[in-house]
Every structure is written in structure tokens, then in C-alpha cells.
């Protein structure tokens, strides 16, 4: 009888841990939609920055190419994301693209612009 109670206790703890992990990674629909909207704003900002820049040397062109690649990757990741974890990955990809936009602006002799979002 003691082993049975112990087994039930272990199963209950495992079920609780599994529930907590799935709740943290999946989030609710509103939280995922809000996070996606925030990342979309960052991606729109990136698109605007890229459209305004006109690189004149190899370093700036290489940085812009990397930023465009990160922008496209983040858009693809965001389009297929259904959990908060997946949205976080898209956000980090977008931050990487913004980093390269700052590098391109610096290579062109311009102010790097606003700091990267957190």
C-alpha cells in the first residue's frame, strides 16, 4: 500500500511539472498575440530602417545583407509561431537584425540610432 501511495505522489508531481512547463511555453492566446504584435512592430521598424539606408561601402552592404536575412528569418519564425517560446526566438532573431542595422549605420558614418529593444 505504501508503494502505491508513493507512486501516486510521484505521478502527481510529474503531472504538475508537465502542466507548468506547457503553460509557460504555450501561454494563452492573448499573450501570444500581444507578443507577436510587439515583434511585428520591431520588424516594421527594421523594414523602414533598411528602406532608408543606402550603403556606399562593402562593410555597410554586408551588414545590411545580414540584417535583411535576419528580418526575413524573423518574419518566417513569427508567422509559424504558436507559443511564447517561439515568439521569443523570433524576437531574438529580430534583435540580431537590428544589431546589424546599427553596424551598417556606423559603417556609413551615421549615428547608430536608438538602442536595441530589450
N, CA, C and O atoms as CSV, one atom per row, in Angstrom:
chain,resi,resn,atom,element,x,y,z
A,1,UNK,N,N,0.821,-1.196,0.000
A,1,UNK,CA,C,0.000,0.000,0.000
A,1,UNK,C,C,0.867,1.262,0.000
A,1,UNK,O,O,0.538,2.246,-0.663
A,2,UNK,N,N,1.980,1.227,0.750
A,2,UNK,CA,C,2.873,2.370,0.827
A,2,UNK,C,C,3.514,2.684,-0.518
A,2,UNK,O,O,3.681,3.851,-0.871
A,3,UNK,N,N,3.873,1.654,-1.263
A,3,UNK,CA,C,4.475,1.855,-2.579
A,3,UNK,C,C,3.484,2.476,-3.554
A,3,UNK,O,O,3.845,3.312,-4.382
A,4,UNK,N,N,2.242,2.054,-3.441
A,4,UNK,CA,C,1.194,2.595,-4.313
A,4,UNK,C,C,0.997,4.093,-4.059
A,4,UNK,O,O,0.890,4.864,-5.013
A,5,UNK,N,N,0.948,4.511,-2.812
A,5,UNK,CA,C,0.796,5.926,-2.468
A,5,UNK,C,C,2.010,6.711,-2.954
A,5,UNK,O,O,1.867,7.812,-3.485
A,6,UNK,N,N,3.209,6.144,-2.773
A,6,UNK,CA,C,4.425,6.803,-3.229
A,6,UNK,C,C,4.403,6.974,-4.748
A,6,UNK,O,O,4.777,8.031,-5.256
A,7,UNK,N,N,3.973,5.954,-5.468
A,7,UNK,CA,C,3.877,6.016,-6.924
A,7,UNK,C,C,2.864,7.081,-7.364
A,7,UNK,O,O,3.117,7.826,-8.310
A,8,UNK,N,N,1.731,7.148,-6.683
A,8,UNK,CA,C,0.740,8.174,-7.000
A,8,UNK,C,C,1.286,9.577,-6.744
A,8,UNK,O,O,1.021,10.501,-7.513
A,9,UNK,N,N,2.041,9.729,-5.673
A,9,UNK,CA,C,2.628,11.021,-5.356
A,9,UNK,C,C,3.631,11.436,-6.442
A,9,UNK,O,O,3.629,12.588,-6.875
A,10,UNK,N,N,4.470,10.521,-6.873
A,10,UNK,CA,C,5.441,10.798,-7.937
A,10,UNK,C,C,4.718,11.167,-9.232
A,10,UNK,O,O,5.117,12.115,-9.908
A,11,UNK,N,N,3.675,10.442,-9.585
A,11,UNK,CA,C,2.917,10.740,-10.803
A,11,UNK,C,C,2.254,12.108,-10.710
A,11,UNK,O,O,2.207,12.837,-11.701
A,12,UNK,N,N,1.741,12.466,-9.541
A,12,UNK,CA,C,1.122,13.770,-9.361
A,12,UNK,C,C,2.149,14.887,-9.525
A,12,UNK,O,O,1.855,15.904,-10.154
A,13,UNK,N,N,3.334,14.716,-8.978
A,13,UNK,CA,C,4.386,15.724,-9.114
A,13,UNK,C,C,4.802,15.856,-10.578
A,13,UNK,O,O,4.966,16.971,-11.074
A,14,UNK,N,N,4.973,14.746,-11.267
A,14,UNK,CA,C,5.335,14.791,-12.683
A,14,UNK,C,C,4.256,15.473,-13.517
A,14,UNK,O,O,4.569,16.239,-14.427
A,15,UNK,N,N,3.000,15.203,-13.215
A,15,UNK,CA,C,1.904,15.844,-13.942
A,15,UNK,C,C,1.899,17.346,-13.684
A,15,UNK,O,O,1.656,18.129,-14.602
A,16,UNK,N,N,2.162,17.752,-12.459
A,16,UNK,CA,C,2.213,19.176,-12.124
A,16,UNK,C,C,3.361,19.871,-12.851
A,16,UNK,O,O,3.190,20.976,-13.366
A,17,UNK,N,N,4.508,19.242,-12.896
A,17,UNK,CA,C,5.660,19.820,-13.604
A,17,UNK,C,C,5.366,19.919,-15.097
A,17,UNK,O,O,5.668,20.941,-15.713
A,18,UNK,N,N,4.794,18.898,-15.680
A,18,UNK,CA,C,4.459,18.920,-17.108
A,18,UNK,C,C,3.439,20.022,-17.412
A,18,UNK,O,O,3.555,20.714,-18.424
A,19,UNK,N,N,2.454,20.182,-16.546
A,19,UNK,CA,C,1.462,21.237,-16.740
A,19,UNK,C,C,2.118,22.608,-16.672
A,19,UNK,O,O,1.831,23.471,-17.502
A,20,UNK,N,N,2.996,22.822,-15.696
A,20,UNK,CA,C,3.643,24.118,-15.535
A,20,UNK,C,C,4.520,24.451,-16.737
A,20,UNK,O,O,4.503,25.583,-17.219
A,21,UNK,N,N,5.282,23.481,-17.222
A,21,UNK,CA,C,6.147,23.708,-18.381
A,21,UNK,C,C,5.311,24.037,-19.618
A,21,UNK,O,O,5.642,24.963,-20.360
A,22,UNK,N,N,4.245,23.298,-19.843
A,22,UNK,CA,C,3.419,23.561,-21.030
A,22,UNK,C,C,2.737,24.915,-20.917
A,22,UNK,O,O,2.567,25.601,-21.925
A,23,UNK,N,N,2.344,25.314,-19.713
A,23,UNK,CA,C,1.722,26.625,-19.513
A,23,UNK,C,C,2.709,27.742,-19.789
A,23,UNK,O,O,2.357,28.745,-20.409
A,24,UNK,N,N,3.934,27.579,-19.336
A,24,UNK,CA,C,4.956,28.601,-19.544
A,24,UNK,C,C,5.308,28.745,-21.015
A,24,UNK,O,O,5.488,29.864,-21.495
A,25,UNK,N,N,5.407,27.651,-21.733
A,25,UNK,CA,C,5.835,27.717,-23.129
A,25,UNK,C,C,4.701,28.018,-24.084
A,25,UNK,O,O,4.913,28.643,-25.123
A,26,UNK,N,N,3.511,27.585,-23.750
A,26,UNK,CA,C,2.423,27.830,-24.694
A,26,UNK,C,C,1.739,29.164,-24.426
A,26,UNK,O,O,1.365,29.861,-25.370
A,27,UNK,N,N,1.569,29.528,-23.179
A,27,UNK,CA,C,0.893,30.780,-22.855
A,27,UNK,C,C,-0.543,30.745,-23.344
A,27,UNK,O,O,-0.970,29.774,-23.969
A,28,UNK,N,N,-1.273,31.782,-23.064
A,28,UNK,CA,C,-2.621,31.813,-23.590
A,28,UNK,C,C,-2.635,32.589,-24.905
A,28,UNK,O,O,-1.651,33.229,-25.277
A,29,UNK,N,N,-3.719,32.521,-25.569
A,29,UNK,CA,C,-3.817,33.083,-26.920
A,29,UNK,C,C,-3.576,34.595,-26.909
A,29,UNK,O,O,-2.932,35.129,-27.812
A,30,UNK,N,N,-4.086,35.274,-25.898
A,30,UNK,CA,C,-3.926,36.728,-25.842
A,30,UNK,C,C,-2.465,37.115,-25.635
A,30,UNK,O,O,-1.980,38.062,-26.254
A,31,UNK,N,N,-1.768,36.394,-24.773
A,31,UNK,CA,C,-0.357,36.696,-24.528
A,31,UNK,C,C,0.480,36.456,-25.773
A,31,UNK,O,O,1.370,37.245,-26.089
A,32,UNK,N,N,0.198,35.376,-26.477
A,32,UNK,CA,C,0.936,35.083,-27.709
A,32,UNK,C,C,0.642,36.154,-28.757
A,32,UNK,O,O,1.554,36.617,-29.441
A,33,UNK,N,N,-0.612,36.546,-28.886
A,33,UNK,CA,C,-0.978,37.576,-29.867
A,33,UNK,C,C,-0.325,38.909,-29.523
A,33,UNK,O,O,0.139,39.617,-30.417
A,34,UNK,N,N,-0.281,39.259,-28.245
A,34,UNK,CA,C,0.367,40.501,-27.834
A,34,UNK,C,C,1.859,40.486,-28.098
A,34,UNK,O,O,2.425,41.480,-28.553
A,35,UNK,N,N,2.495,39.364,-27.815
A,35,UNK,CA,C,3.929,39.242,-28.074
A,35,UNK,C,C,4.221,39.293,-29.564
A,35,UNK,O,O,5.211,39.890,-29.986
A,36,UNK,N,N,3.360,38.666,-30.365
A,36,UNK,CA,C,3.541,38.702,-31.818
A,36,UNK,C,C,3.402,40.134,-32.346
A,36,UNK,O,O,4.146,40.547,-33.235
A,37,UNK,N,N,2.449,40.881,-31.797
A,37,UNK,CA,C,2.252,42.267,-32.237
A,37,UNK,C,C,3.485,43.114,-31.917
A,37,UNK,O,O,3.895,43.953,-32.719
A,38,UNK,N,N,4.072,42.888,-30.738
A,38,UNK,CA,C,5.273,43.649,-30.358
A,38,UNK,C,C,6.432,43.328,-31.303
A,38,UNK,O,O,7.154,44.231,-31.724
A,39,UNK,N,N,6.613,42.069,-31.632
A,39,UNK,CA,C,7.693,41.684,-32.545
A,39,UNK,C,C,7.409,42.227,-33.941
A,39,UNK,O,O,8.331,42.641,-34.644
A,40,UNK,N,N,6.150,42.228,-34.345
A,40,UNK,CA,C,5.792,42.796,-35.655
A,40,UNK,C,C,6.149,44.272,-35.738
A,40,UNK,O,O,6.600,44.739,-36.784
A,41,UNK,N,N,5.954,45.018,-34.644
A,41,UNK,CA,C,6.340,46.436,-34.630
A,41,UNK,C,C,7.852,46.573,-34.835
A,41,UNK,O,O,8.311,47.446,-35.572
A,42,UNK,N,N,8.616,45.701,-34.174
A,42,UNK,CA,C,10.069,45.731,-34.355
A,42,UNK,C,C,10.451,45.409,-35.796
A,42,UNK,O,O,11.356,46.029,-36.354
A,43,UNK,N,N,9.770,44.449,-36.392
A,43,UNK,CA,C,10.069,44.079,-37.780
A,43,UNK,C,C,9.703,45.206,-38.742
A,43,UNK,O,O,10.413,45.446,-39.719
A,44,UNK,N,N,8.601,45.895,-38.469
A,44,UNK,CA,C,8.232,47.043,-39.306
A,44,UNK,C,C,9.272,48.150,-39.180
A,44,UNK,O,O,9.618,48.806,-40.162
A,45,UNK,N,N,9.761,48.348,-37.968
A,45,UNK,CA,C,10.815,49.348,-37.759
A,45,UNK,C,C,12.063,48.973,-38.549
A,45,UNK,O,O,12.697,49.828,-39.167
A,46,UNK,N,N,12.410,47.689,-38.525
A,46,UNK,CA,C,13.577,47.218,-39.284
A,46,UNK,C,C,13.389,47.464,-40.777
A,46,UNK,O,O,14.307,47.926,-41.453
A,47,UNK,N,N,12.208,47.159,-41.286
A,47,UNK,CA,C,11.940,47.353,-42.716
A,47,UNK,C,C,12.106,48.812,-43.102
A,47,UNK,O,O,12.695,49.125,-44.137
A,48,UNK,N,N,11.585,49.704,-42.265
A,48,UNK,CA,C,11.719,51.134,-42.538
A,48,UNK,C,C,13.166,51.586,-42.526
A,48,UNK,O,O,13.588,52.360,-43.385
A,49,UNK,N,N,13.926,51.103,-41.554
A,49,UNK,CA,C,15.347,51.452,-41.482
A,49,UNK,C,C,16.087,50.977,-42.728
A,49,UNK,O,O,16.873,51.718,-43.319
A,50,UNK,N,N,15.826,49.735,-43.117
A,50,UNK,CA,C,16.511,49.182,-44.290
A,50,UNK,C,C,16.151,49.933,-45.567
A,50,UNK,O,O,16.997,50.100,-46.445
A,51,UNK,N,N,14.906,50.387,-45.678
A,51,UNK,CA,C,14.482,51.113,-46.880
A,51,UNK,C,C,15.158,52.478,-46.975
A,51,UNK,O,O,15.406,52.976,-48.073
A,52,UNK,N,N,15.455,53.081,-45.825
A,52,UNK,CA,C,16.048,54.425,-45.832
A,52,UNK,C,C,17.559,54.415,-46.033
A,52,UNK,O,O,18.126,55.427,-46.444
A,53,UNK,N,N,18.214,53.311,-45.757
A,53,UNK,CA,C,19.678,53.280,-45.839
A,53,UNK,C,C,20.143,52.997,-47.264
A,53,UNK,O,O,19.541,52.200,-47.983
A,54,UNK,N,N,21.217,53.662,-47.653
A,54,UNK,CA,C,21.821,53.470,-48.968
A,54,UNK,C,C,23.316,53.239,-48.746
A,54,UNK,O,O,24.087,54.195,-48.672
A,55,UNK,N,N,23.729,51.969,-48.640
A,55,UNK,CA,C,25.135,51.698,-48.319
A,55,UNK,C,C,26.070,52.106,-49.449
A,55,UNK,O,O,25.749,51.994,-50.632
A,56,UNK,N,N,27.245,52.587,-49.031
A,56,UNK,CA,C,28.212,53.036,-50.036
A,56,UNK,C,C,29.540,52.284,-49.956
A,56,UNK,O,O,30.448,52.552,-50.742
A,57,UNK,N,N,29.661,51.357,-49.023
A,57,UNK,CA,C,30.900,50.570,-48.958
A,57,UNK,C,C,30.566,49.115,-48.622
A,57,UNK,O,O,29.431,48.772,-48.293
A,58,UNK,N,N,31.590,48.282,-48.718
A,58,UNK,CA,C,31.403,46.844,-48.531
A,58,UNK,C,C,30.952,46.449,-47.139
A,58,UNK,O,O,30.124,45.551,-46.987
A,59,UNK,N,N,31.490,47.114,-46.111
A,59,UNK,CA,C,31.128,46.763,-44.730
A,59,UNK,C,C,29.659,47.060,-44.461
A,59,UNK,O,O,28.957,46.257,-43.847
A,60,UNK,N,N,29.202,48.217,-44.923
A,60,UNK,CA,C,27.799,48.578,-44.724
A,60,UNK,C,C,26.888,47.654,-45.516
A,60,UNK,O,O,25.830,47.254,-45.029
A,61,UNK,N,N,27.289,47.317,-46.720
A,61,UNK,CA,C,26.486,46.420,-47.557
A,61,UNK,C,C,26.395,45.029,-46.936
A,61,UNK,O,O,25.330,44.411,-46.950
A,62,UNK,N,N,27.501,44.536,-46.395
A,62,UNK,CA,C,27.497,43.219,-45.756
A,62,UNK,C,C,26.613,43.224,-44.514
A,62,UNK,O,O,25.876,42.267,-44.274
A,63,UNK,N,N,26.679,44.285,-43.729
A,63,UNK,CA,C,25.845,44.378,-42.528
A,63,UNK,C,C,24.364,44.450,-42.904
A,63,UNK,O,O,23.519,43.839,-42.250
A,64,UNK,N,N,24.059,45.204,-43.965
A,64,UNK,CA,C,22.663,45.285,-44.398
A,64,UNK,C,C,22.161,43.952,-44.937
A,64,UNK,O,O,21.008,43.587,-44.711
A,65,UNK,N,N,23.008,43.230,-45.641
A,65,UNK,CA,C,22.612,41.914,-46.144
A,65,UNK,C,C,22.290,40.978,-44.987
A,65,UNK,O,O,21.321,40.221,-45.045
A,66,UNK,N,N,23.098,41.031,-43.946
A,66,UNK,CA,C,22.838,40.195,-42.765
A,66,UNK,C,C,21.541,40.628,-42.081
A,66,UNK,O,O,20.769,39.786,-41.623
A,67,UNK,N,N,21.300,41.944,-42.012
A,67,UNK,CA,C,20.064,42.445,-41.398
A,67,UNK,C,C,18.836,41.988,-42.181
A,67,UNK,O,O,17.827,41.600,-41.592
A,68,UNK,N,N,18.925,42.036,-43.516
A,68,UNK,CA,C,17.805,41.587,-44.348
A,68,UNK,C,C,17.553,40.093,-44.131
A,68,UNK,O,O,16.405,39.657,-44.046
A,69,UNK,N,N,18.619,39.325,-44.043
A,69,UNK,CA,C,18.475,37.894,-43.791
A,69,UNK,C,C,17.788,37.646,-42.449
A,69,UNK,O,O,16.895,36.804,-42.351
A,70,UNK,N,N,18.203,38.375,-41.422
A,70,UNK,CA,C,17.580,38.229,-40.098
A,70,UNK,C,C,16.120,38.674,-40.127
A,70,UNK,O,O,15.273,38.056,-39.482
A,71,UNK,N,N,15.819,39.730,-40.862
A,71,UNK,CA,C,14.442,40.210,-40.980
A,71,UNK,C,C,13.554,39.136,-41.594
A,71,UNK,O,O,12.483,38.832,-41.069
A,72,UNK,N,N,14.001,38.566,-42.705
A,72,UNK,CA,C,13.211,37.521,-43.372
A,72,UNK,C,C,13.046,36.297,-42.489
A,72,UNK,O,O,11.961,35.719,-42.421
A,73,UNK,N,N,14.113,35.900,-41.815
A,73,UNK,CA,C,14.037,34.743,-40.928
A,73,UNK,C,C,13.067,35.000,-39.784
A,73,UNK,O,O,12.261,34.135,-39.443
A,74,UNK,N,N,13.144,36.191,-39.189
A,74,UNK,CA,C,12.246,36.517,-38.076
A,74,UNK,C,C,10.790,36.534,-38.531
A,74,UNK,O,O,9.903,36.084,-37.806
A,75,UNK,N,N,10.545,37.056,-39.737
A,75,UNK,CA,C,9.165,37.066,-40.254
A,75,UNK,C,C,8.643,35.638,-40.436
A,75,UNK,O,O,7.492,35.350,-40.108
A,76,UNK,N,N,9.477,34.756,-40.953
A,76,UNK,CA,C,9.069,33.356,-41.126
A,76,UNK,C,C,8.822,32.691,-39.777
A,76,UNK,O,O,7.842,31.966,-39.607
A,77,UNK,N,N,9.712,32.940,-38.819
A,77,UNK,CA,C,9.545,32.357,-37.497
A,77,UNK,C,C,8.270,32.870,-36.841
A,77,UNK,O,O,7.533,32.102,-36.223
A,78,UNK,N,N,8.015,34.149,-36.973
A,78,UNK,CA,C,6.836,34.737,-36.346
A,78,UNK,C,C,5.550,34.222,-36.985
A,78,UNK,O,O,4.559,33.988,-36.292
A,79,UNK,N,N,5.566,34.049,-38.284
A,79,UNK,CA,C,4.371,33.571,-38.985
A,79,UNK,C,C,3.975,32.168,-38.539
A,79,UNK,O,O,2.791,31.837,-38.491
A,80,UNK,N,N,4.962,31.354,-38.217
A,80,UNK,CA,C,4.649,29.976,-37.830
A,80,UNK,C,C,4.623,29.772,-36.320
A,80,UNK,O,O,4.432,28.646,-35.859
A,81,UNK,N,N,4.809,30.829,-35.544
A,81,UNK,CA,C,4.870,30.664,-34.087
A,81,UNK,C,C,3.475,30.532,-33.479
A,81,UNK,O,O,2.541,31.244,-33.848
A,82,UNK,N,N,3.371,29.609,-32.548
A,82,UNK,CA,C,2.108,29.394,-31.836
A,82,UNK,C,C,2.301,29.443,-30.326
A,82,UNK,O,O,1.322,29.409,-29.580
A,83,UNK,N,N,3.535,29.522,-29.867
A,83,UNK,CA,C,3.807,29.565,-28.435
A,83,UNK,C,C,4.665,30.783,-28.110
A,83,UNK,O,O,5.289,31.375,-28.991
A,84,UNK,N,N,4.683,31.143,-26.839
A,84,UNK,CA,C,5.511,32.262,-26.410
A,84,UNK,C,C,6.984,31.972,-26.639
A,84,UNK,O,O,7.747,32.880,-26.970
A,85,UNK,N,N,7.391,30.739,-26.471
A,85,UNK,CA,C,8.787,30.378,-26.708
A,85,UNK,C,C,9.191,30.623,-28.149
A,85,UNK,O,O,10.287,31.119,-28.410
A,86,UNK,N,N,8.328,30.284,-29.077
A,86,UNK,CA,C,8.621,30.500,-30.490
A,86,UNK,C,C,8.644,31.995,-30.823
A,86,UNK,O,O,9.441,32.432,-31.653
A,87,UNK,N,N,7.778,32.775,-30.181
A,87,UNK,CA,C,7.779,34.222,-30.396
A,87,UNK,C,C,9.070,34.822,-29.848
A,87,UNK,O,O,9.630,35.742,-30.444
A,88,UNK,N,N,9.546,34.305,-28.713
A,88,UNK,CA,C,10.810,34.790,-28.144
A,88,UNK,C,C,11.970,34.541,-29.098
A,88,UNK,O,O,12.860,35.381,-29.229
A,89,UNK,N,N,11.966,33.404,-29.755
A,89,UNK,CA,C,13.027,33.100,-30.716
A,89,UNK,C,C,12.977,34.096,-31.878
A,89,UNK,O,O,14.018,34.591,-32.311
A,90,UNK,N,N,11.784,34.391,-32.379
A,90,UNK,CA,C,11.638,35.369,-33.465
A,90,UNK,C,C,12.103,36.751,-33.004
A,90,UNK,O,O,12.717,37.490,-33.772
A,91,UNK,N,N,11.810,37.096,-31.755
A,91,UNK,CA,C,12.227,38.401,-31.226
A,91,UNK,C,C,13.747,38.490,-31.159
A,91,UNK,O,O,14.323,39.524,-31.499
A,92,UNK,N,N,14.395,37.428,-30.727
A,92,UNK,CA,C,15.861,37.431,-30.667
A,92,UNK,C,C,16.469,37.519,-32.063
A,92,UNK,O,O,17.495,38.172,-32.251
A,93,UNK,N,N,15.851,36.875,-33.033
A,93,UNK,CA,C,16.322,36.968,-34.411
A,93,UNK,C,C,16.185,38.411,-34.912
A,93,UNK,O,O,17.074,38.933,-35.585
A,94,UNK,N,N,15.064,39.040,-34.574
A,94,UNK,CA,C,14.854,40.437,-34.973
A,94,UNK,C,C,15.879,41.354,-34.297
A,94,UNK,O,O,16.390,42.281,-34.924
A,95,UNK,N,N,16.177,41.098,-33.032
A,95,UNK,CA,C,17.188,41.906,-32.341
A,95,UNK,C,C,18.544,41.769,-33.034
A,95,UNK,O,O,19.296,42.738,-33.139
A,96,UNK,N,N,18.849,40.564,-33.504
A,96,UNK,CA,C,20.092,40.371,-34.249
A,96,UNK,C,C,20.115,41.205,-35.513
A,96,UNK,O,O,21.149,41.771,-35.869
A,97,UNK,N,N,18.973,41.285,-36.197
A,97,UNK,CA,C,18.890,42.118,-37.390
A,97,UNK,C,C,19.067,43.591,-37.077
A,97,UNK,O,O,19.716,44.318,-37.830
A,98,UNK,N,N,18.493,44.032,-35.968
A,98,UNK,CA,C,18.650,45.436,-35.565
A,98,UNK,C,C,20.105,45.747,-35.217
A,98,UNK,O,O,20.592,46.851,-35.462
A,99,UNK,N,N,20.773,44.781,-34.657
A,99,UNK,CA,C,22.205,44.955,-34.361
A,99,UNK,C,C,22.965,45.223,-35.661
A,99,UNK,O,O,23.807,46.120,-35.716
A,100,UNK,N,N,22.673,44.455,-36.697
A,100,UNK,CA,C,23.375,44.634,-37.973
A,100,UNK,C,C,22.976,45.941,-38.665
A,100,UNK,O,O,23.780,46.521,-39.394
A,101,UNK,N,N,21.752,46.405,-38.445
A,101,UNK,CA,C,21.379,47.718,-38.975
A,101,UNK,C,C,22.219,48.793,-38.303
A,101,UNK,O,O,22.703,49.710,-38.967
A,102,UNK,N,N,22.395,48.687,-36.996
A,102,UNK,CA,C,23.242,49.645,-36.281
A,102,UNK,C,C,24.676,49.611,-36.819
A,102,UNK,O,O,25.308,50.653,-36.994
A,103,UNK,N,N,25.177,48.400,-37.080
A,103,UNK,CA,C,26.535,48.271,-37.631
A,103,UNK,C,C,26.622,48.903,-39.016
A,103,UNK,O,O,27.621,49.547,-39.337
A,104,UNK,N,N,25.596,48.731,-39.836
A,104,UNK,CA,C,25.597,49.330,-41.174
A,104,UNK,C,C,25.591,50.850,-41.071
A,104,UNK,O,O,26.304,51.529,-41.810
A,105,UNK,N,N,24.789,51.383,-40.156
A,105,UNK,CA,C,24.743,52.842,-39.983
A,105,UNK,C,C,26.103,53.373,-39.525
A,105,UNK,O,O,26.552,54.423,-39.983
A,106,UNK,N,N,26.747,52.647,-38.627
A,106,UNK,CA,C,28.068,53.074,-38.162
A,106,UNK,C,C,29.085,53.016,-39.294
A,106,UNK,O,O,29.927,53.906,-39.417
A,107,UNK,N,N,29.014,51.973,-40.125
A,107,UNK,CA,C,29.948,51.842,-41.248
A,107,UNK,C,C,29.751,52.968,-42.271
A,107,UNK,O,O,30.680,53.328,-42.994
A,108,UNK,N,N,28.549,53.512,-42.321
A,108,UNK,CA,C,28.260,54.604,-43.248
A,108,UNK,C,C,28.568,55.965,-42.628
A,108,UNK,O,O,28.390,57.000,-43.269
A,109,UNK,N,N,29.030,55.957,-41.379
A,109,UNK,CA,C,29.354,57.210,-40.710
A,109,UNK,C,C,28.146,57.912,-40.116
A,109,UNK,O,O,28.219,59.098,-39.792
A,110,UNK,N,N,27.037,57.201,-39.969
A,110,UNK,CA,C,25.825,57.773,-39.400
A,110,UNK,C,C,25.710,57.417,-37.918
A,110,UNK,O,O,26.395,56.524,-37.419
A,111,UNK,N,N,24.837,58.130,-37.240
A,111,UNK,CA,C,24.506,57.788,-35.861
A,111,UNK,C,C,23.896,56.378,-35.862
A,111,UNK,O,O,23.064,56.080,-36.719
A,112,UNK,N,N,24.287,55.506,-34.924
A,112,UNK,CA,C,23.751,54.138,-34.960
A,112,UNK,C,C,22.256,54.038,-34.712
A,112,UNK,O,O,21.654,52.998,-34.979
A,113,UNK,N,N,21.653,55.095,-34.208
A,113,UNK,CA,C,20.214,55.069,-33.984
A,113,UNK,C,C,19.863,54.660,-32.572
A,113,UNK,O,O,20.734,54.585,-31.705
A,114,UNK,N,N,18.589,54.394,-32.338
A,114,UNK,CA,C,18.155,54.066,-30.987
A,114,UNK,C,C,18.753,52.746,-30.506
A,114,UNK,O,O,19.134,51.901,-31.317
A,115,UNK,N,N,18.834,52.570,-29.187
A,115,UNK,CA,C,19.367,51.309,-28.667
A,115,UNK,C,C,18.472,50.135,-29.005
A,115,UNK,O,O,17.291,50.303,-29.311
A,116,UNK,N,N,19.038,48.962,-28.948
A,116,UNK,CA,C,18.256,47.749,-29.228
A,116,UNK,C,C,17.183,47.555,-28.178
A,116,UNK,O,O,17.428,47.786,-26.994
A,117,UNK,N,N,15.990,47.132,-28.591
A,117,UNK,CA,C,14.928,46.862,-27.610
A,117,UNK,C,C,15.300,45.645,-26.764
A,117,UNK,O,O,16.046,44.767,-27.199
A,118,UNK,N,N,14.774,45.617,-25.575
A,118,UNK,CA,C,15.064,44.505,-24.663
A,118,UNK,C,C,14.224,43.310,-24.983
A,118,UNK,O,O,14.335,42.280,-24.318
